[in-house]
Amino acid sequence: MSSQDIPEENLPAEQGGTHVPKPADDKNPFADPGLPPHEHRIQDIDERAAKRSERAVALLFTVSMLATIGFIASFVAIPQDKSIYVFPIGHISAMNFALGLTLGVALFTIGAGAVHWARTLMSDEEVADERHPIEADPETRAKVHADFKQGAKESVIGRRKLIRNTMLGALTLVPLSGVVLLRDLGPLPGTKLRHTLWSKGKLLVNMNTNEPMRPSDIGVGSLTFAKPEGLEEHDHDFQNEIAKAALMIIRLEPDSIKDKRELEWSHEGIVAYSKICTHVGCPISLYEQQTHHALCPCHQSTFDLADGARVIFGPAGHPLPQLRIGVNDEGYLEALSDFDEPVGPAFWERG
């Protein structure tokens, strides 16, 4: 339906003046064609059509709210290991599929509702405005305030309460999707970063042979890697635990050990240090027998294992933690306690 088919008394009043075409002249060599005649939409002259559009926009915003609730419910209720078959993609994670679908619907329907609102209910009349200086004079500020009020009036947000309320509801619920995702940041680690599987009486087990270690198994100048007794590779938490408990076992001549505590915590020159670099947690695997230096291959942090594993080069912030060791009644090397400080890189709540 066009404005030519509508009685003149039913047409809404024009907003503002009409942009009149201007011919070319010496100052403006290009003619201004003006704006085409404005044609009113069916919603402009038929309140029933406007109501239908209002209900359509409200429905889209309501669907967004329901989709956001579905997102939260999917995140909480669907197991992480559950998979479903979706043609033609194949087997995918049920949680990922549900989260992507519900969040996509929530965001799409907010956008679709806003577009439909703007195209059917907000004013669509084109207004030409002359260029003006950048500085804002009092008249310009007054005009901006007036235009803002006029725009707010033409958006019908005050009169179309159903749209306003459902839009506010949708925009309020959507951010909850991001808030719920913060659940993956917890639970808090508590004291897990401060403790390992080492404790008094735990045997040192050779990582290669999987056998307990005796002092006679370790030659002077050799480097051996060890793990706590009872930790097996098939354990479900093996990677998490070995990342904290992995040991470097080095045998030095007792006279070459410079640090007093290191000597006290060793056994016949056998010292045990954390294998985890204190920079970003890479496993240390390079050892210089002549200098007693251990080198991290990631960023070349270098530790002097004959002097308390202090940092002598590289970005590591503190020495490698030492594990106090001894020998049990059967002659096997054992831990006498856990590390006295957290292993690996520093963390924000480390005291």
Legacy VTK file of the C-alpha trace (Angstrom):
# vtk DataFile Version 3.0
C-alpha trace
ASCII
DATASET POLYDATA
POINTS 351 float
0.000 0.000 0.000
1.445 3.426 -0.912
0.602 6.887 0.329
-1.303 7.566 -2.909
-3.919 4.970 -1.859
-4.503 6.500 1.584
-6.842 9.396 2.314
-4.833 12.488 3.164
-6.431 12.889 6.572
-5.133 9.410 7.632
-1.495 10.191 6.814
0.765 11.102 9.749
1.992 14.656 9.959
5.354 15.311 8.299
8.325 15.726 10.618
10.512 18.714 9.784
10.735 20.631 6.532
11.041 19.358 2.976
14.445 19.310 1.301
13.924 21.435 -1.829
16.062 20.727 -4.928
18.579 23.461 -5.798
19.870 24.247 -9.278
23.570 24.538 -10.057
25.217 27.939 -9.781
28.712 29.417 -9.671
29.164 28.574 -5.988
27.753 25.048 -6.252
28.433 23.686 -9.769
26.533 20.457 -9.119
22.770 20.499 -8.942
21.112 19.229 -5.782
18.437 16.733 -6.915
16.637 16.837 -3.564
15.007 13.830 -1.904
12.350 11.591 -3.453
8.837 11.869 -2.045
8.475 9.982 1.218
6.171 6.950 1.100
4.515 5.872 4.327
4.604 2.258 5.452
1.528 0.291 6.356
2.561 0.492 10.029
2.495 4.305 9.808
-1.190 4.457 8.970
-2.597 1.194 10.359
-2.295 0.678 14.124
-3.231 -2.988 13.747
-0.215 -3.524 11.473
1.949 -1.641 13.950
0.715 -3.901 16.739
1.588 -6.981 14.653
5.094 -5.653 14.149
5.354 -4.886 17.855
4.353 -8.448 18.734
6.839 -9.843 16.186
9.687 -7.828 17.704
8.654 -8.843 21.213
8.528 -12.497 20.116
12.099 -12.297 18.796
13.319 -10.767 22.060
11.430 -13.426 24.036
13.039 -16.196 21.968
16.406 -14.627 22.788
15.627 -14.813 26.497
14.574 -18.465 26.214
17.716 -19.288 24.218
19.901 -17.690 26.889
18.178 -19.777 29.552
18.747 -22.817 27.313
22.453 -21.916 27.075
22.794 -21.861 30.853
20.813 -25.089 31.242
22.950 -26.835 28.599
26.158 -25.755 30.296
24.988 -27.093 33.644
23.101 -30.242 32.610
24.943 -31.766 29.611
27.963 -33.945 30.509
31.238 -32.831 28.974
31.981 -36.259 27.486
28.573 -36.780 25.842
28.601 -36.794 22.025
25.802 -36.756 19.449
25.591 -37.392 15.718
24.663 -34.354 13.646
24.305 -34.780 9.887
26.433 -33.971 7.910
29.031 -32.950 10.513
29.257 -36.318 12.255
29.832 -37.010 15.938
30.440 -33.852 17.943
30.297 -32.779 21.571
26.687 -32.453 22.700
27.583 -29.585 25.045
29.454 -27.612 22.379
26.604 -28.092 19.899
23.974 -26.987 22.426
26.015 -23.985 23.592
26.729 -22.819 20.060
23.119 -23.259 18.944
21.504 -21.521 21.912
23.978 -18.636 22.048
23.681 -18.148 18.284
19.887 -18.018 18.508
20.045 -15.608 21.470
22.296 -13.147 19.645
20.593 -13.536 16.249
17.098 -12.882 17.556
18.221 -9.746 19.391
19.697 -8.448 16.124
16.681 -9.540 14.079
14.320 -7.921 16.551
16.242 -4.646 16.457
16.282 -4.638 12.647
12.571 -5.423 12.380
11.807 -2.723 14.947
13.804 -0.144 13.011
12.330 -1.087 9.616
8.694 -1.206 10.638
8.109 1.058 13.636
10.880 3.649 13.883
10.711 6.712 11.666
12.116 6.045 8.177
11.953 9.562 6.809
15.190 10.823 5.264
16.399 14.148 6.609
19.065 16.249 4.940
21.329 18.325 7.158
23.782 20.928 5.971
27.425 20.671 6.934
28.400 22.856 9.844
31.619 23.858 11.632
33.221 21.301 13.948
32.893 23.446 17.042
29.645 23.056 18.910
27.972 26.401 19.450
24.961 26.786 21.749
22.565 26.504 18.825
24.168 23.210 17.735
23.993 21.756 21.228
20.378 22.758 21.489
19.704 21.139 18.123
21.448 17.896 19.184
19.333 17.744 22.330
16.216 18.400 20.309
17.174 15.751 17.732
17.832 13.258 20.515
14.435 13.884 22.031
12.845 13.677 18.603
14.660 10.392 17.884
13.576 8.951 21.212
10.024 9.963 20.414
10.150 8.483 16.906
11.614 5.217 18.210
8.269 4.726 20.004
10.157 3.064 22.867
8.070 4.984 25.374
4.778 4.116 23.740
5.573 0.495 22.751
6.108 -0.861 26.252
5.967 -4.501 25.150
8.995 -4.011 22.892
10.865 -2.021 25.508
10.332 -4.566 28.273
11.206 -7.627 26.188
14.275 -5.902 24.714
15.523 -5.007 28.199
14.893 -8.593 29.296
16.845 -10.030 26.361
19.766 -7.626 26.811
19.824 -8.359 30.525
19.917 -12.130 30.133
22.451 -12.417 27.282
25.455 -11.345 29.421
24.620 -14.195 31.792
26.025 -16.543 29.124
29.472 -15.077 29.706
29.029 -15.101 33.471
28.142 -18.804 33.449
31.283 -19.563 31.428
33.307 -18.286 34.382
32.324 -21.535 36.058
35.192 -23.161 34.151
37.629 -20.995 36.106
36.801 -22.914 39.264
36.918 -24.544 41.611
39.867 -22.701 43.089
43.055 -24.764 43.303
43.323 -24.288 47.058
46.702 -25.670 48.175
47.165 -28.089 45.241
49.961 -25.977 43.761
51.866 -26.016 47.042
52.015 -29.793 47.524
53.133 -32.842 45.525
52.878 -36.615 46.012
56.196 -36.638 47.855
55.990 -37.334 51.576
58.092 -38.955 54.275
58.888 -42.573 53.367
58.007 -42.350 49.619
60.573 -44.315 47.606
62.367 -42.746 44.641
61.436 -44.811 41.563
63.548 -44.693 38.397
61.454 -43.300 35.515
63.103 -45.619 32.982
63.184 -48.929 34.875
60.207 -48.302 37.180
62.278 -49.783 40.018
63.168 -48.275 43.421
66.617 -46.704 43.480
69.608 -47.539 45.670
72.579 -45.171 46.160
74.775 -47.669 44.336
72.603 -47.273 41.217
73.719 -43.673 40.790
77.237 -42.888 39.612
79.090 -39.639 40.224
78.261 -37.128 37.483
75.192 -39.038 36.286
71.688 -37.618 35.826
68.644 -39.781 36.544
64.934 -38.927 36.555
62.670 -40.229 39.308
59.011 -40.276 40.308
57.197 -41.038 43.580
56.413 -44.615 44.541
52.856 -45.594 43.533
52.492 -43.154 40.630
51.841 -45.120 37.426
51.479 -43.905 33.846
48.019 -45.442 33.492
46.668 -43.378 36.413
44.074 -40.846 35.242
45.877 -37.979 37.003
49.408 -39.063 36.063
50.190 -36.002 33.928
48.991 -33.548 36.579
50.954 -35.250 39.344
54.187 -35.892 37.464
54.188 -32.247 36.367
54.749 -31.367 40.030
56.623 -34.394 41.357
59.226 -35.146 38.638
62.766 -35.262 40.067
66.319 -34.882 38.800
68.736 -37.127 40.729
72.407 -36.132 40.459
75.381 -37.519 42.334
78.133 -35.027 43.127
81.309 -35.288 45.105
80.313 -34.066 48.578
83.310 -31.710 48.591
82.002 -29.969 45.452
78.649 -29.027 47.041
78.855 -25.357 47.992
75.478 -24.865 49.668
75.286 -26.064 53.291
71.576 -26.930 53.231
71.946 -28.761 49.941
74.621 -30.951 51.514
72.465 -31.626 54.588
69.488 -32.615 52.418
71.530 -34.960 50.230
72.751 -38.491 50.832
76.405 -39.278 50.104
76.449 -36.514 47.496
73.157 -37.619 45.885
70.886 -34.578 45.516
67.271 -34.456 44.331
65.899 -31.340 42.646
62.582 -30.592 40.955
62.741 -31.194 37.215
60.243 -28.385 36.577
61.796 -25.068 35.531
60.801 -22.118 37.681
60.292 -19.887 34.630
57.268 -21.316 32.763
57.312 -24.958 33.894
59.280 -26.685 31.115
60.956 -30.008 32.029
64.730 -29.628 32.517
66.693 -32.341 30.749
70.185 -30.994 29.961
73.058 -31.406 32.399
76.701 -30.318 32.155
78.727 -32.813 34.146
81.860 -30.682 34.453
80.148 -27.502 35.686
77.165 -29.141 37.454
74.842 -26.814 35.522
71.318 -27.832 34.520
69.876 -26.093 31.447
66.211 -25.634 30.566
65.820 -26.160 26.791
62.875 -23.770 26.456
64.420 -20.418 27.393
67.946 -21.375 28.483
67.515 -20.777 32.198
70.596 -22.263 33.840
70.842 -23.569 37.423
73.959 -24.435 39.434
73.136 -27.787 41.048
76.240 -27.619 43.223
75.147 -24.311 44.764
71.534 -24.751 45.823
70.304 -24.799 42.177
70.515 -21.019 42.091
69.807 -19.272 38.786
73.015 -18.194 37.029
71.494 -17.328 33.639
68.131 -16.844 31.968
64.655 -15.637 32.915
63.889 -18.068 35.758
62.956 -16.157 38.886
64.101 -18.450 41.688
66.154 -21.646 42.315
64.841 -25.148 41.769
63.243 -26.611 44.922
65.265 -29.397 46.548
63.743 -32.586 47.959
65.253 -33.856 51.190
66.193 -37.529 50.783
67.685 -40.400 52.812
67.933 -44.194 52.808
65.448 -46.585 54.453
66.238 -49.799 56.339
66.256 -51.779 53.078
68.827 -49.513 51.482
66.478 -47.712 49.067
66.438 -43.953 48.551
63.354 -42.326 50.042
61.929 -38.839 50.523
62.071 -37.421 54.042
59.326 -34.848 53.361
57.582 -32.980 50.570
59.241 -29.997 48.907
59.432 -27.107 51.338
58.189 -24.676 48.664
55.910 -24.869 45.597
57.565 -26.283 42.495
57.536 -24.649 39.071
56.766 -21.022 38.189
55.613 -18.470 40.728
51.885 -17.767 40.964
49.954 -14.732 42.146
48.941 -16.006 45.585
52.278 -17.606 46.404
53.550 -16.312 49.732
LINES 1 352
351 0 1 2 3 4 5 6 7 8 9 10 11 12 13 14 15 16 17 18 19 20 21 22 23 24 25 26 27 28 29 30 31 32 33 34 35 36 37 38 39 40 41 42 43 44 45 46 47 48 49 50 51 52 53 54 55 56 57 58 59 60 61 62 63 64 65 66 67 68 69 70 71 72 73 74 75 76 77 78 79 80 81 82 83 84 85 86 87 88 89 90 91 92 93 94 95 96 97 98 99 100 101 102 103 104 105 106 107 108 109 110 111 112 113 114 115 116 117 118 119 120 121 122 123 124 125 126 127 128 129 130 131 132 133 134 135 136 137 138 139 140 141 142 143 144 145 146 147 148 149 150 151 152 153 154 155 156 157 158 159 160 161 162 163 164 165 166 167 168 169 170 171 172 173 174 175 176 177 178 179 180 181 182 183 184 185 186 187 188 189 190 191 192 193 194 195 196 197 198 199 200 201 202 203 204 205 206 207 208 209 210 211 212 213 214 215 216 217 218 219 220 221 222 223 224 225 226 227 228 229 230 231 232 233 234 235 236 237 238 239 240 241 242 243 244 245 246 247 248 249 250 251 252 253 254 255 256 257 258 259 260 261 262 263 264 265 266 267 268 269 270 271 272 273 274 275 276 277 278 279 280 281 282 283 284 285 286 287 288 289 290 291 292 293 294 295 296 297 298 299 300 301 302 303 304 305 306 307 308 309 310 311 312 313 314 315 316 317 318 319 320 321 322 323 324 325 326 327 328 329 330 331 332 333 334 335 336 337 338 339 340 341 342 343 344 345 346 347 348 349 350
